[in-house]
Amino acid sequence: MSRSWPICYGRPLCTITASLEASSPVPSIDRIKQRKREIISRYSTPDNLKGLTQLLTTVLPIAGLWWVTVRTASVSVWLTVLVVPLLALFTLRAFALMHDCGHFSLFRSRFFNRLGGFVFGVLAGMPQFVWAQNHNFHHAHNGDWSKYRGPYTTLSVEEYAALSESGQRMYRRKCSMLTAPLAGFIYLVFNPRYTWLKGTVQWVIHVVRSKLREPGIAVRVHVASFKPRYWKNASEYRHMTWNNIALLRLSLSCSVEGCGDIP
């Protein structure tokens, strides 16, 4: 049975509607979605050559800007001040590309994403592999407050109202834009070093105490019995360790030998 359409000016209403959609300067929702998919598809496919280009155009400028920063510091502090904003922008770029490697979207292979992620993680001061695990958890559970509330541990309206006056004042200060630089320093510079160092010391103390208490048990058993707070497995600890060693090596080279003399 054929479908009957209302008649308008002697023509079926469906014909008139289709004509209006075709001639309308405003695209339909479906056309907008299709155009969106076409645009995204151009930038959502991993490409090794483009990934390598992104890596080189980030690493080389950062190395050059660090060299200029160290050299100008002994000439004029104002020259250094001019260079620092550029260095900050390229460091932000390194962090963004580190994020893409964590989603395995910069290079085609997981190996090159891990390798590139490690390099960008050193430049950004963040153990990339560990950060990526936590970031993927954020993607999986963002919005589920029973599992994830973000780095600031966001409170609900009821929880905020239940705080004391001093607690509310402290919470507002914590979330204020004025404290953002301090939060960035803690998140990017202090915390990755502190958690690795504290966890390592706790691990060593655990092994020594366990060995003294039970000398007949092999050391590897005591090592495996440690329950770390700051990493979930040996792979995460290795990435934390190598990230901190690489940063320590670069820092010592810049402070003792000069950034231009790093082998």
C-alpha positions in Angstrom: 0.0 0.0 0.0 1.5 3.3 -1.1 1.9 6.0 1.5 -0.2 9.1 1.0 1.2 12.5 1.8 -0.6 15.8 2.5 -1.1 17.9 -0.5 0.1 21.5 -0.5 -0.4 23.8 -3.6 -1.1 20.7 -5.7 2.2 19.0 -4.8 3.0 16.3 -2.1 4.3 17.9 1.1 7.3 15.5 1.0 8.4 16.9 -2.4 8.2 20.4 -1.1 10.2 19.5 2.0 13.0 17.8 0.0 13.2 20.9 -2.3 13.5 23.2 0.6 16.2 21.2 2.2 18.2 21.1 -1.1 17.9 24.8 -1.6 18.3 25.9 2.0 21.7 27.6 2.8 21.5 26.0 6.3 22.9 22.4 6.1 20.9 19.6 7.7 22.0 17.8 10.9 23.0 14.8 8.9 25.1 16.8 6.5 26.8 18.5 9.4 27.6 15.1 10.9 28.9 13.8 7.6 31.1 16.8 7.2 32.4 16.4 10.7 33.3 12.8 10.1 35.1 13.8 6.9 37.2 16.4 8.7 38.0 14.2 11.6 39.0 11.3 9.4 41.8 13.4 7.9 43.5 13.8 11.2 42.5 10.6 13.1 44.6 8.1 11.2 48.1 7.4 12.6 50.9 8.1 10.2 54.6 7.2 10.9 56.0 9.9 8.7 53.8 12.7 10.1 54.4 11.4 13.6 58.2 11.6 13.1 57.8 15.1 11.7 55.9 16.1 14.8 58.5 14.6 17.0 61.4 16.3 15.2 59.7 19.7 15.0 59.1 19.5 18.8 62.4 18.0 20.1 64.8 20.1 18.1 63.1 23.5 18.9 63.0 22.6 22.6 66.7 21.6 22.6 67.6 24.8 20.8 65.5 27.0 23.1 67.1 25.4 26.2 70.5 26.1 24.7 69.6 29.7 24.1 68.0 30.0 27.5 71.2 28.9 29.3 73.5 31.0 27.0 71.4 34.2 27.4 71.2 33.8 31.2 74.8 34.8 31.5 74.3 37.8 29.2 71.0 39.4 30.1 68.1 38.1 32.1 65.7 40.0 29.8 66.9 38.0 26.8 66.1 34.8 28.8 62.6 36.2 29.7 61.9 36.6 26.0 62.9 33.0 25.2 61.0 31.3 28.1 57.4 31.8 26.7 58.5 30.1 23.5 60.0 27.2 25.5 56.8 26.9 27.5 54.7 26.7 24.3 56.9 23.9 22.8 56.8 22.1 26.2 53.0 22.3 26.1 53.2 20.9 22.5 55.3 18.0 23.8 52.7 17.2 26.5 49.9 17.2 23.9 51.9 14.8 21.6 52.7 12.7 24.7 48.9 12.5 25.2 48.4 11.3 21.6 51.1 8.6 22.0 49.2 7.4 25.1 46.2 6.8 22.9 48.4 5.1 20.3 47.2 7.7 17.7 50.4 9.4 16.7 52.3 6.4 15.1 50.9 3.3 13.6 52.7 0.8 15.9 52.4 0.5 19.7 56.3 0.4 19.9 56.8 3.7 18.2 54.0 5.3 20.3 55.7 4.0 23.4 59.1 5.2 22.3 57.8 8.6 21.2 55.7 8.9 24.3 58.8 8.3 26.4 60.7 11.1 24.6 57.8 13.5 25.0 57.4 12.4 28.6 61.0 13.4 29.4 60.5 16.8 27.7 57.3 17.3 29.6 58.6 16.0 32.9 56.0 13.2 33.1 56.5 9.4 33.1 54.3 8.9 30.0 53.4 5.2 30.4 52.1 5.7 33.9 50.3 8.9 33.0 48.6 7.2 30.1 47.2 4.4 32.3 45.7 7.0 34.6 44.5 9.1 31.7 42.8 6.1 30.1 41.1 5.4 33.4 39.8 9.0 33.3 38.3 8.4 29.8 36.7 5.2 31.0 35.2 6.5 34.2 34.9 10.3 33.8 31.4 11.2 35.1 31.2 8.2 37.4 32.0 9.9 40.8 32.1 6.6 42.6 35.3 5.8 40.7 36.8 9.1 39.5 36.6 12.7 40.5 39.5 14.2 38.6 42.8 15.5 39.9 41.1 18.1 42.1 38.8 15.6 43.8 35.7 17.6 42.8 33.0 17.9 45.5 29.3 17.8 45.0 27.1 20.7 46.1 26.0 18.7 49.1 29.6 17.7 50.1 30.7 21.3 49.7 27.9 22.6 51.9 28.8 20.0 54.6 32.3 21.5 54.9 33.2 23.9 57.6 33.7 27.5 56.7 37.5 27.1 56.7 37.2 23.9 54.6 35.1 25.7 52.0 37.6 28.5 51.9 40.4 26.1 51.4 38.5 24.3 48.6 37.8 27.6 46.8 41.5 28.5 47.0 42.5 25.0 45.7 40.3 25.4 42.7 41.2 29.1 42.1 43.0 30.1 38.9 45.5 31.9 41.1 46.8 28.6 42.4 47.0 27.0 38.9 50.8 27.7 38.6 51.4 26.0 41.9 49.2 23.1 41.0 51.0 22.8 37.6 54.4 22.7 39.4 53.2 20.0 41.8 51.6 17.9 39.0 54.4 18.1 36.5 57.6 18.7 38.4 57.2 17.7 42.1 54.8 14.8 42.2 56.5 12.5 39.6 59.8 12.9 41.3 58.4 12.7 44.9 56.3 9.6 44.3 59.0 7.7 42.5 61.6 8.5 45.2 59.3 7.9 48.2 58.1 4.6 46.7 61.6 3.4 45.9 62.8 4.2 49.5 59.8 2.4 50.9 60.5 -0.6 48.7 64.1 -0.8 49.8 63.2 -0.5 53.5 60.6 -3.2 53.0 63.1 -5.6 51.4 65.8 -4.9 54.1 63.4 -5.4 57.0 61.8 -8.5 55.5 65.2 -10.0 54.9 66.3 -9.3 58.4 63.1 -10.8 59.8 63.1 -13.8 57.5 66.7 -14.4 56.3 66.0 -17.8 54.8 63.7 -16.4 52.1 65.2 -15.3 48.8 65.4 -11.5 48.2 63.3 -11.7 45.1 60.4 -13.1 47.2 60.7 -10.0 49.5 60.9 -7.8 46.5 57.7 -9.3 45.0 55.9 -9.0 48.3 56.1 -5.2 48.4 52.7 -3.5 47.8 53.4 -0.2 46.1 51.1 2.8 46.3 52.4 4.8 43.4 52.7 2.2 40.6 50.6 -0.9 39.7 53.3 -3.2 38.2 57.0 -3.5 37.3 56.5 -2.0 33.9 55.1 1.3 35.4 58.0 1.4 37.8 60.5 0.9 35.0 59.0 3.8 33.1 59.0 6.0 36.2 62.7 5.1 36.9 64.0 5.8 33.4 62.0 9.0 33.1 63.6 10.3 36.3 67.0 9.1 35.4 66.8 10.8 32.0 65.6 14.1 33.6 68.3 13.9 36.2 71.0 13.3 33.5 69.8 16.3 31.5 69.6 18.5 34.6 73.2 17.5 35.7 74.5 18.1 32.2 73.0 21.6 32.1 74.1 22.6 35.5 77.6 21.1 35.5 78.7 20.8 31.9 76.4 23.3 30.2 73.5 22.4 27.9 75.6 22.8 24.8 78.0 20.1 25.9 75.6 17.2 26.5 77.0 14.2 24.7 
